């Protein structure tokens, strides 16, 4: 996937299933619960989907919204980001055997995710 599109958006939540119920009720989004990951994903009628990350006070805090950008060269993009004044917050981290993500901070203080899209599945489908 070229062009670095936004492929996933995460809202922080104390309870992923409760957050999913709220967004299903409010916007009729399709919600998928992933109890083994303590996670739920959402899929709106249009636009990118996402998930509900559990507030842990470390990586995810109340009120966090993280946008994930697709990349074919995660490490290369992290290097470009550093040269342009950003910094790596979390280096390449495995989701599974075929998918990875990282966090960076842009020069303006925003935390953003990078995601290497697995050919086997899309980001909205853990495991």
Buried (B, 14 or more C-beta within 10 A) or exposed (E): EEEEEBBBBBBBBEBBBEBBBBBBEEEEBBBBBBEEBBBBBBBBEEEBBBBBBBBEEEBBEEEBEBBBBBBEEBBEBBEEBEEEEBEBBBEEEEBEEEBBBBBBBEEEEEBBBBBBBBEEBBBBEBE
